[in-house]
Amino acid sequence: MAPRASSPALSENEFDITNALFGGDDQSEKGQLDADLGVDLDIGGEDGSDDEAFIAARQAISNRKATNVKGKSVKKGGGFQAMGLNAALLRAITRKGFTVPTPIQRKTIPLVLDGQDVVGMARTGSGKTAAFVIPMIERLKTHSPKVGARGIILSPSRELALQTLKVIKELGKGTDLRTILLVGGDSLEDQFSSMVSNPDIIVATPGRFLHLKVEMKLTLESVKYIVFDEADRLFEMGFAAQLAEILYALPTSRQTLLFSATLPKSLVEFARAGLQEPQLVRLDAESKISPDLQNTFFMLKNDERDGALLNILDKVIKMPLGETEQAKRAKDVAKSNAKKRKRGPDNTSSKETPTEYSTIIFAATKHRVEYLSAMLAAAGYSVSYIYGSLDQTARKIQVQNFRSGLSHVLVVTDVAARGIDLPQLQNVINYDFSSQPKIFVHRVGRTARAGRKGWSYSLIRETDLPYLIDLQLFLSRRLVVGRTASKDANFAQDIVVGSLLRDQLEPTVELANRLLIEDPDLEGLQSVAIKGEKQYIRTRNAASTASVKQAKQLLGTTTLYETHQLFDDEQANNANQKEEMLARIASFRPAAGETVFEIGKRGTGSEVAEIMRRRREEINHKKQNHLEGSSPNTVDPEVVNLPADETDDSDADMNDIDDGASDSDDLEVSISQSAPRNSGSDPWQSSEFYMGYTPTDVNVHEDRGYGVHSGSNTNFVEAARGATLDLTNDEVSKGFGQAVRAGMRWDKKNKKYVARANDDDGSKGAKMIRGESGAKIAASYLSGRYDDWRKKNKMGRLRTGENEAQGLRPQHGRVYKHKTEKAPKEADKYRDDYDVQKKRVQEAKDKRIGKFKDGNGKSELKGVDDVRKQRKQNEKRREKNARPSKKRKS
């Protein structure tokens, strides 16, 4: 048989393996491979591992050459084409709209493809999700017939997990990789079915994944690739125990990736414990916030926040009221489809086309989220909202409505502050200012992504001012207060503080108050939100001491409430003129010594003015007598003869008429005159009337030397605190490997003392058990629900490493098994095959098949109790049917 001719042209994924392995100019090619990969391919064992590495390297170089199409060279600095990715993945990247990799992608993807552990640190919106999804798809390639997941991605929130799943689906087109989602709020039975389908990639939240691992008794021996996305947030949310348990169950040969926007001390300890010689990729560490983001901070009173929020939406963002254009269009399409009697789902709202006014509002508690969403809806805005305890289905609907442009505003808690990619988001409003600077960074990082512009607006009360100074120190930016401080303030590079226009703020404050009066339900939501905010303020982190001192100094000035530089000079001048006029009216005082009876009547011979003049002379004469050392018992006879009411009035008038004098001055003078004079001390500390708290027989200096203030006037704790720069409060005892503080605390909810260790592991006094790693996990994880589900659906137990059983994968959550074993009927002694049937029944009893599963066959003979029971049931049925029984004829 003649040999087959070689193909005239190689496809983009083909290369000549025969020539590479058995002939050709392999020395030059080998040298090129060594130069490209930085390894010597001659080093290898006899098990064929070197051949596998050689083939993989040739495949990567072939991909690089094939993807450089005609007339298009790789861009300077490298691109996705230069990373050795397969053609299907490159097409998916192009469909996604990625042309040039971001800095974090350019740095981490080659390291991940090389099999190294990576700790990636970059600001929010820099493309971290694609940085670990692209190499994961490249390394896993196709679906594995062996049981066991090979890739795990852990996310802190459900929305971030859904977003990651979407990116994997989009970039994984053209492959048969199976990906599932495991998050809290979904049905456990559905997730059991998903796990039985043998997925390659699992995207999950730590709590639910550990729950399924314990419940299904999973082994993670097959895991080759695990990612901790937004790892610092995972520790802040109390997932340290779950992560430690998952990390303990992973094989040592896995590749671990850790991505985060910040790198606290607890995360460094976790990386040391779970990663093997990790490569740290730290980018954009000095900027922390996108340079395309412009920030504004508005100072206001506590009761003006609702009005300020409405003012920003109406006057600053200029958001229209009513339904969005997409919502109106969707209604029109629905009406037209109804007229045409079109069947099938309507996918008009599935497209992600947010509006140009899309705004996200961050609040501290879920109660405040409910209140703000109701208030904005009452004001006429289209609103969506999400928070942590909201039902999972409702969360998906609300987020999708905002993504598709059916609503202008999305009100959320910090559950959406991490990793959520909201396309074309224009504005971020911090209704409740964040207590930690890095939370602020993640909040405002939702906008100004991928080269777009964005704005953030923060409402600052006097209690929030120390946290604002913490943020200013954290970002290392200039603090610009008011309009007179600096005329060249830059909103993208400075912290610019000011107030809203008063003439625009006051109407919106009145509108918010009117909405509360007209809607009793809204008022009830507000009262609940206020109570929740009090609890939040009790538990939030404290600001640094230096920031508190600086905030007190700023509050002593009047520049904080000057008009913000966001507004032009004409608007600011009008507002300033109005405020100055109101200040002059408020500070108006009559001439010195002039009472209301004398205004405009001095020198006119008025009777009232003459009475007040004589009264002033009497008071001055009385004061002069006191100053000259007259006896304190000397009393003016006119004053004695006055009634009590007139005496009180004279004292009151003294405050208004006297030039700088008051009743307290007269009282102090009288006391000083009556007290014995002591030239060595103050008169009010005379030894006759004053008893000190220091014993006279104790050496004060010796006692002070043994005290805390020894050596200097400053406390050691205060000195240490002043030398420590801890603005973000990362060193809370929630970190990985932190020492457990001894002691107990009072649990208000359960009305008992609980150990402080429960706060560290997230148990909060609930019933916990020790896992395989020694960490405390919830005892409810192992409930037996999986065994019940497996028996109900007649599913076998899949073991990691085994091949998939044909027909074992559930279809639509059910498995049909056609061959079942049933117990035979009881042998009939009047039949000819009695002996054969009796033998079959005995075999079924021995094998415990069917009704003989419990070891005893059910007897068909009725006893006395069975007969009586049957008679009672028949009598009850007759009474229920109310039918008269037929009597026998005698």
SULDALIN-V111760 format. One record per backbone hydrogen bond with DSSP energy under -0.5 kcal/mol. NH is the residue of the N-H (numbers start at 0). CO is the residue of the C=O. E is the energy in kcal/mol with one decimal. If there is no record, write none. Layout:
nh=NH co=CO e=E
nh=NH co=CO e=E
This chain:
nh=13 co=10 e=-1.1
nh=16 co=14 e=-1.3
nh=19 co=15 e=-1.5
nh=20 co=16 e=-2.3
nh=21 co=17 e=-2.9
nh=22 co=18 e=-0.9
nh=25 co=23 e=-2.4
nh=28 co=24 e=-1.4
nh=29 co=25 e=-2.7
nh=30 co=26 e=-2.3
nh=31 co=27 e=-2.1
nh=32 co=28 e=-2.5
nh=33 co=29 e=-2.8
nh=34 co=30 e=-2.0
nh=35 co=31 e=-2.4
nh=36 co=32 e=-3.1
nh=37 co=33 e=-1.8
nh=40 co=38 e=-0.7
nh=42 co=39 e=-1.3
nh=43 co=41 e=-0.5
nh=51 co=47 e=-1.9
nh=52 co=48 e=-2.2
nh=53 co=49 e=-2.4
nh=54 co=50 e=-2.6
nh=55 co=51 e=-2.4
nh=56 co=52 e=-2.2
nh=57 co=53 e=-2.4
nh=58 co=54 e=-2.2
nh=59 co=55 e=-2.1
nh=60 co=56 e=-2.3
nh=61 co=57 e=-2.3
nh=62 co=58 e=-2.2
nh=63 co=59 e=-2.0
nh=64 co=60 e=-2.3
nh=65 co=61 e=-2.8
nh=66 co=62 e=-1.8
nh=67 co=63 e=-0.5
nh=67 co=64 e=-0.7
nh=68 co=66 e=-1.5
nh=71 co=68 e=-1.8
nh=72 co=70 e=-0.5
nh=77 co=74 e=-2.1
nh=81 co=78 e=-0.7
nh=82 co=79 e=-1.3
nh=83 co=80 e=-0.7
nh=84 co=79 e=-0.7
nh=89 co=85 e=-2.0
nh=90 co=86 e=-2.3
nh=91 co=87 e=-1.9
nh=92 co=88 e=-2.3
nh=93 co=89 e=-2.2
nh=94 co=90 e=-2.5
nh=95 co=91 e=-1.9
nh=96 co=92 e=-0.8
nh=96 co=93 e=-0.8
nh=97 co=92 e=-1.9
nh=98 co=96 e=-0.5
nh=105 co=101 e=-2.8
nh=106 co=102 e=-1.8
nh=107 co=103 e=-2.1
nh=108 co=104 e=-1.8
nh=110 co=106 e=-0.6
nh=111 co=107 e=-2.7
nh=112 co=108 e=-2.6
nh=113 co=109 e=-1.3
nh=114 co=111 e=-1.7
nh=115 co=110 e=-2.0
nh=116 co=275 e=-0.5
nh=117 co=255 e=-1.2
nh=118 co=278 e=-2.6
nh=119 co=117 e=-0.6
nh=119 co=257 e=-2.6
nh=120 co=118 e=-0.5
nh=120 co=280 e=-3.3
nh=121 co=259 e=-1.5
nh=125 co=122 e=-1.2
nh=130 co=126 e=-1.1
nh=131 co=127 e=-1.0
nh=131 co=128 e=-0.9
nh=132 co=128 e=-1.8
nh=133 co=129 e=-1.9
nh=135 co=131 e=-0.9
nh=136 co=132 e=-2.3
nh=137 co=133 e=-1.9
nh=138 co=134 e=-2.2
nh=139 co=135 e=-2.4
nh=140 co=136 e=-2.2
nh=141 co=139 e=-1.9
nh=146 co=801 e=-3.4
nh=149 co=199 e=-1.8
nh=150 co=199 e=-2.1
nh=151 co=224 e=-2.5
nh=152 co=201 e=-2.8
nh=153 co=226 e=-2.7
nh=154 co=203 e=-2.4
nh=160 co=156 e=-1.7
nh=161 co=157 e=-2.5
nh=162 co=158 e=-2.1
nh=163 co=159 e=-2.4
nh=164 co=160 e=-2.4
nh=165 co=161 e=-2.0
nh=166 co=162 e=-2.0
nh=167 co=163 e=-2.2
nh=168 co=164 e=-2.3
nh=169 co=165 e=-2.2
nh=170 co=166 e=-2.7
nh=171 co=167 e=-1.8
nh=172 co=169 e=-0.8
nh=174 co=171 e=-1.8
nh=178 co=176 e=-0.5
nh=179 co=200 e=-1.9
nh=181 co=202 e=-2.6
nh=185 co=182 e=-1.1
nh=190 co=186 e=-1.5
nh=191 co=187 e=-2.2
nh=192 co=188 e=-2.0
nh=193 co=189 e=-1.9
nh=194 co=190 e=-2.2
nh=195 co=191 e=-2.1
nh=196 co=192 e=-1.0
nh=197 co=194 e=-1.3
nh=199 co=177 e=-2.1
nh=200 co=177 e=-2.4
nh=201 co=150 e=-2.4
nh=202 co=179 e=-2.3
nh=203 co=152 e=-2.7
nh=203 co=201 e=-0.5
nh=204 co=181 e=-1.8
nh=205 co=154 e=-0.5
nh=208 co=204 e=-2.3
nh=209 co=205 e=-2.4
nh=210 co=206 e=-1.8
nh=211 co=207 e=-2.3
nh=212 co=208 e=-2.3
nh=213 co=209 e=-2.5
nh=214 co=210 e=-2.7
nh=215 co=211 e=-2.9
nh=216 co=212 e=-0.6
nh=217 co=212 e=-2.0
nh=222 co=219 e=-1.2
nh=223 co=149 e=-2.3
nh=224 co=149 e=-1.6
nh=225 co=254 e=-2.5
nh=226 co=151 e=-2.5
nh=227 co=256 e=-2.4
nh=228 co=153 e=-2.3
nh=228 co=226 e=-0.7
nh=229 co=258 e=-0.6
nh=230 co=227 e=-0.6
nh=230 co=258 e=-2.0
nh=232 co=229 e=-0.5
nh=233 co=229 e=-1.3
nh=234 co=230 e=-1.5
nh=235 co=231 e=-1.8
nh=236 co=232 e=-1.9
nh=237 co=234 e=-1.4
nh=238 co=233 e=-2.1
nh=242 co=238 e=-2.5
nh=243 co=239 e=-2.1
nh=244 co=240 e=-2.0
nh=245 co=241 e=-2.4
nh=246 co=242 e=-2.7
nh=247 co=243 e=-1.7
nh=248 co=244 e=-1.2
nh=249 co=245 e=-0.7
nh=249 co=246 e=-0.6
nh=250 co=219 e=-0.8
nh=253 co=250 e=-1.2
nh=254 co=223 e=-2.0
nh=256 co=225 e=-2.5
nh=257 co=117 e=-2.4
nh=258 co=227 e=-2.3
nh=259 co=119 e=-2.2
nh=267 co=263 e=-1.5
nh=268 co=264 e=-2.0
nh=269 co=265 e=-1.8
nh=270 co=266 e=-2.4
nh=271 co=267 e=-2.1
nh=272 co=268 e=-1.7
nh=273 co=269 e=-2.4
nh=274 co=270 e=-2.0
nh=276 co=274 e=-0.7
nh=278 co=116 e=-2.7
nh=279 co=277 e=-0.6
nh=280 co=118 e=-2.7
nh=280 co=278 e=-0.6
nh=281 co=279 e=-0.6
nh=282 co=120 e=-2.7
nh=282 co=280 e=-0.6
nh=287 co=283 e=-1.6
nh=288 co=286 e=-1.7
nh=292 co=289 e=-1.7
nh=293 co=453 e=-2.0
nh=294 co=490 e=-2.2
nh=295 co=455 e=-1.9
nh=296 co=495 e=-1.5
nh=297 co=457 e=-2.9
nh=298 co=296 e=-0.5
nh=298 co=497 e=-3.3
nh=299 co=459 e=-1.9
nh=303 co=300 e=-1.3
nh=304 co=301 e=-0.8
nh=307 co=303 e=-2.6
nh=308 co=304 e=-2.5
nh=309 co=305 e=-2.1
nh=310 co=306 e=-2.2
nh=311 co=307 e=-2.4
nh=312 co=308 e=-2.1
nh=313 co=309 e=-2.1
nh=314 co=310 e=-3.1
nh=315 co=310 e=-1.0
nh=315 co=311 e=-0.6
nh=316 co=311 e=-3.3
nh=317 co=311 e=-0.5
nh=318 co=312 e=-3.2
nh=321 co=379 e=-3.5
nh=327 co=323 e=-2.1
nh=328 co=324 e=-2.4
nh=329 co=325 e=-2.4
nh=330 co=326 e=-2.0
nh=331 co=327 e=-2.2
nh=332 co=328 e=-2.4
nh=333 co=329 e=-2.3
nh=334 co=330 e=-2.4
nh=335 co=331 e=-2.5
nh=336 co=332 e=-2.4
nh=337 co=333 e=-2.0
nh=338 co=334 e=-2.1
nh=339 co=335 e=-2.1
nh=340 co=336 e=-0.6
nh=341 co=336 e=-2.7
nh=346 co=344 e=-0.6
nh=349 co=346 e=-0.9
nh=350 co=347 e=-0.5
nh=352 co=350 e=-1.4
nh=357 co=354 e=-1.3
nh=358 co=407 e=-2.4
nh=359 co=426 e=-1.9
nh=360 co=409 e=-2.7
nh=361 co=428 e=-2.7
nh=362 co=411 e=-2.4
nh=368 co=364 e=-1.6
nh=369 co=365 e=-2.3
nh=370 co=366 e=-2.1
nh=371 co=367 e=-2.7
nh=372 co=368 e=-2.4
nh=373 co=369 e=-1.9
nh=374 co=370 e=-2.6
nh=375 co=371 e=-2.7
nh=376 co=372 e=-1.9
nh=377 co=373 e=-2.1
nh=378 co=374 e=-1.7
nh=379 co=375 e=-0.6
nh=379 co=376 e=-0.8
nh=380 co=375 e=-2.6
nh=382 co=380 e=-0.6
nh=383 co=408 e=-2.2
nh=385 co=410 e=-1.9
nh=389 co=386 e=-1.4
nh=394 co=390 e=-2.4
nh=395 co=391 e=-2.1
nh=396 co=392 e=-2.1
nh=397 co=393 e=-2.6
nh=398 co=394 e=-2.4
nh=399 co=395 e=-2.3
nh=400 co=396 e=-2.2
nh=401 co=397 e=-1.7
nh=402 co=398 e=-2.7
nh=403 co=399 e=-2.5
nh=404 co=401 e=-0.9
nh=405 co=400 e=-2.4
nh=406 co=400 e=-0.8
nh=407 co=381 e=-1.0
nh=408 co=381 e=-1.9
nh=409 co=358 e=-2.1
nh=410 co=383 e=-2.8
nh=411 co=360 e=-2.9
nh=411 co=409 e=-0.5
nh=412 co=385 e=-0.6
nh=415 co=412 e=-1.5
nh=416 co=413 e=-1.4
nh=418 co=416 e=-0.5
nh=421 co=419 e=-0.9
nh=422 co=420 e=-0.8
nh=424 co=421 e=-1.2
nh=425 co=357 e=-1.4
nh=426 co=357 e=-1.7
nh=427 co=454 e=-1.6
nh=428 co=359 e=-2.6
nh=429 co=456 e=-3.0
nh=430 co=361 e=-1.4
nh=430 co=428 e=-1.1
nh=431 co=361 e=-1.4
nh=432 co=430 e=-0.6
nh=438 co=435 e=-0.6
nh=439 co=435 e=-1.5
nh=440 co=436 e=-2.0
nh=441 co=437 e=-1.9
nh=442 co=438 e=-2.3
nh=443 co=439 e=-2.5
nh=444 co=440 e=-0.9
nh=445 co=442 e=-1.6
nh=446 co=443 e=-1.3
nh=447 co=424 e=-0.7
nh=447 co=452 e=-0.6
nh=449 co=124 e=-0.7
nh=451 co=448 e=-1.7
nh=453 co=291 e=-1.5
nh=454 co=425 e=-2.0
nh=455 co=293 e=-2.2
nh=456 co=427 e=-2.9
nh=457 co=295 e=-1.9
nh=458 co=429 e=-2.2
nh=459 co=297 e=-3.2
nh=459 co=457 e=-0.6
nh=460 co=458 e=-0.5
nh=463 co=460 e=-0.9
nh=464 co=460 e=-0.6
nh=464 co=461 e=-0.7
nh=467 co=463 e=-1.7
nh=468 co=464 e=-1.9
nh=469 co=465 e=-2.0
nh=470 co=466 e=-2.0
nh=471 co=467 e=-2.1
nh=472 co=468 e=-2.2
nh=473 co=469 e=-2.3
nh=474 co=470 e=-2.5
nh=475 co=471 e=-0.8
nh=476 co=471 e=-1.8
nh=477 co=492 e=-0.6
nh=479 co=477 e=-0.6
nh=479 co=494 e=-2.9
nh=480 co=478 e=-0.6
nh=481 co=496 e=-2.4
nh=484 co=480 e=-0.6
nh=490 co=488 e=-0.5
nh=492 co=489 e=-0.9
nh=493 co=489 e=-2.5
nh=494 co=477 e=-3.1
nh=495 co=493 e=-0.9
nh=496 co=479 e=-3.1
nh=496 co=494 e=-0.6
nh=497 co=296 e=-1.8
nh=498 co=561 e=-2.4
nh=503 co=500 e=-0.8
nh=504 co=500 e=-2.2
nh=505 co=501 e=-2.3
nh=507 co=503 e=-0.9
nh=508 co=504 e=-2.1
nh=509 co=505 e=-2.2
nh=510 co=506 e=-2.0
nh=511 co=507 e=-2.3
nh=512 co=508 e=-2.1
nh=513 co=509 e=-2.3
nh=514 co=510 e=-2.2
nh=515 co=511 e=-1.6
nh=516 co=512 e=-1.8
nh=517 co=513 e=-2.3
nh=518 co=514 e=-1.5
nh=519 co=517 e=-0.6
nh=522 co=518 e=-1.6
nh=523 co=519 e=-2.0
nh=524 co=520 e=-2.1
nh=525 co=521 e=-1.9
nh=526 co=522 e=-2.0
nh=527 co=523 e=-1.9
nh=528 co=524 e=-2.3
nh=529 co=525 e=-2.3
nh=530 co=526 e=-1.8
nh=531 co=527 e=-2.4
nh=532 co=528 e=-2.2
nh=533 co=529 e=-1.8
nh=534 co=530 e=-1.7
nh=535 co=531 e=-2.0
nh=536 co=532 e=-2.6
nh=537 co=533 e=-1.6
nh=538 co=534 e=-1.2
nh=539 co=535 e=-1.4
nh=547 co=543 e=-1.8
nh=548 co=544 e=-2.0
nh=549 co=545 e=-2.2
nh=550 co=546 e=-2.3
nh=551 co=547 e=-1.9
nh=552 co=548 e=-1.7
nh=553 co=549 e=-2.1
nh=554 co=550 e=-2.3
nh=555 co=551 e=-0.9
nh=556 co=553 e=-1.6
nh=561 co=558 e=-1.4
nh=563 co=498 e=-2.6
nh=566 co=563 e=-1.5
nh=571 co=567 e=-2.1
nh=572 co=568 e=-3.0
nh=573 co=569 e=-2.2
nh=574 co=570 e=-2.1
nh=575 co=571 e=-2.6
nh=576 co=572 e=-2.8
nh=577 co=573 e=-2.0
nh=578 co=574 e=-2.4
nh=579 co=575 e=-2.8
nh=580 co=576 e=-2.2
nh=581 co=577 e=-2.3
nh=582 co=578 e=-2.3
nh=583 co=579 e=-2.3
nh=584 co=580 e=-2.1
nh=585 co=581 e=-2.4
nh=586 co=582 e=-2.1
nh=587 co=584 e=-1.0
nh=593 co=590 e=-2.3
nh=594 co=592 e=-0.5
nh=597 co=594 e=-1.3
nh=598 co=594 e=-0.6
nh=600 co=597 e=-2.1
nh=601 co=597 e=-0.7
nh=603 co=600 e=-1.4
nh=605 co=600 e=-0.7
nh=609 co=605 e=-1.8
nh=610 co=606 e=-2.0
nh=611 co=607 e=-2.0
nh=612 co=608 e=-1.8
nh=613 co=609 e=-2.1
nh=614 co=610 e=-2.2
nh=615 co=611 e=-1.9
nh=616 co=612 e=-1.8
nh=617 co=613 e=-1.9
nh=618 co=614 e=-1.8
nh=619 co=615 e=-2.3
nh=620 co=616 e=-2.2
nh=621 co=617 e=-2.0
nh=622 co=618 e=-2.1
nh=623 co=619 e=-2.1
nh=624 co=620 e=-1.7
nh=625 co=621 e=-1.5
nh=626 co=622 e=-2.0
nh=627 co=623 e=-1.6
nh=628 co=625 e=-1.4
nh=629 co=624 e=-1.9
nh=633 co=630 e=-1.8
nh=639 co=635 e=-1.8
nh=640 co=636 e=-2.0
nh=641 co=637 e=-0.7
nh=641 co=638 e=-0.7
nh=646 co=642 e=-2.0
nh=647 co=643 e=-2.1
nh=648 co=644 e=-2.1
nh=649 co=645 e=-2.4
nh=650 co=646 e=-1.8
nh=651 co=647 e=-2.2
nh=652 co=648 e=-2.9
nh=653 co=649 e=-1.5
nh=654 co=650 e=-0.8
nh=654 co=651 e=-0.6
nh=655 co=651 e=-0.8
nh=656 co=652 e=-2.6
nh=657 co=653 e=-1.9
nh=659 co=657 e=-1.4
nh=665 co=661 e=-1.6
nh=666 co=662 e=-2.6
nh=667 co=663 e=-2.4
nh=668 co=664 e=-2.5
nh=669 co=665 e=-2.5
nh=670 co=666 e=-2.2
nh=671 co=667 e=-2.5
nh=672 co=668 e=-2.1
nh=673 co=669 e=-2.0
nh=674 co=670 e=-2.1
nh=680 co=677 e=-1.0
nh=684 co=681 e=-1.5
nh=685 co=682 e=-1.0
nh=688 co=685 e=-1.1
nh=689 co=685 e=-2.6
nh=691 co=689 e=-0.5
nh=694 co=692 e=-0.5
nh=697 co=694 e=-1.1
nh=699 co=697 e=-0.9
nh=702 co=698 e=-2.2
nh=703 co=699 e=-2.2
nh=704 co=700 e=-1.5
nh=705 co=701 e=-1.0
nh=706 co=703 e=-0.8
nh=709 co=706 e=-0.8
nh=711 co=709 e=-0.9
nh=718 co=714 e=-2.4
nh=719 co=715 e=-2.7
nh=720 co=716 e=-2.4
nh=721 co=717 e=-2.2
nh=722 co=718 e=-1.4
nh=723 co=719 e=-0.8
nh=725 co=723 e=-0.9
nh=731 co=729 e=-0.6
nh=733 co=731 e=-1.8
nh=734 co=731 e=-1.1
nh=737 co=734 e=-1.1
nh=744 co=753 e=-2.5
nh=746 co=744 e=-0.5
nh=746 co=751 e=-3.2
nh=747 co=745 e=-0.8
nh=750 co=746 e=-1.4
nh=751 co=746 e=-1.2
nh=753 co=744 e=-2.8
nh=755 co=742 e=-1.6
nh=757 co=754 e=-1.3
nh=758 co=755 e=-1.1
nh=759 co=755 e=-0.9
nh=760 co=756 e=-1.9
nh=761 co=757 e=-0.7
nh=762 co=757 e=-0.8
nh=763 co=757 e=-1.5
nh=765 co=762 e=-1.9
nh=768 co=776 e=-2.9
nh=770 co=774 e=-3.2
nh=773 co=770 e=-1.0
nh=776 co=768 e=-2.9
nh=776 co=774 e=-0.5
nh=778 co=766 e=-2.0
nh=780 co=777 e=-1.2
nh=781 co=778 e=-0.8
nh=782 co=780 e=-1.0
nh=787 co=783 e=-1.7
nh=788 co=784 e=-2.4
nh=789 co=785 e=-2.7
nh=790 co=786 e=-2.2
nh=791 co=787 e=-2.3
nh=792 co=788 e=-2.2
nh=794 co=789 e=-2.8
nh=797 co=795 e=-0.7
nh=800 co=146 e=-2.4
nh=801 co=798 e=-1.8
nh=803 co=144 e=-1.8
nh=807 co=804 e=-1.9
nh=808 co=804 e=-0.5
nh=810 co=813 e=-2.2
nh=811 co=809 e=-0.6
nh=813 co=810 e=-1.8
nh=816 co=814 e=-0.6
nh=817 co=815 e=-0.6
nh=819 co=817 e=-0.9
nh=821 co=819 e=-0.6
nh=828 co=826 e=-0.6
nh=830 co=827 e=-1.8
nh=833 co=830 e=-0.9
nh=836 co=832 e=-2.7
nh=837 co=833 e=-2.4
nh=838 co=834 e=-1.7
nh=839 co=835 e=-1.8
nh=840 co=836 e=-2.2
nh=841 co=837 e=-2.0
nh=842 co=838 e=-2.1
nh=843 co=839 e=-2.2
nh=844 co=840 e=-2.1
nh=845 co=841 e=-2.2
nh=846 co=842 e=-2.3
nh=847 co=843 e=-0.7
nh=848 co=843 e=-2.0
nh=851 co=848 e=-1.9
nh=852 co=849 e=-1.5
nh=854 co=851 e=-1.6
nh=866 co=862 e=-1.9
nh=867 co=863 e=-2.3
nh=868 co=864 e=-2.3
nh=869 co=865 e=-2.1
nh=870 co=866 e=-2.1
nh=871 co=867 e=-2.3
nh=872 co=868 e=-1.9
nh=873 co=869 e=-2.0
nh=874 co=870 e=-2.4
nh=875 co=871 e=-2.2
nh=876 co=872 e=-1.9
nh=877 co=873 e=-2.0
nh=878 co=874 e=-2.3
nh=879 co=875 e=-2.1
nh=880 co=876 e=-2.2
nh=881 co=877 e=-1.3
nh=882 co=877 e=-1.1
nh=883 co=881 e=-0.5
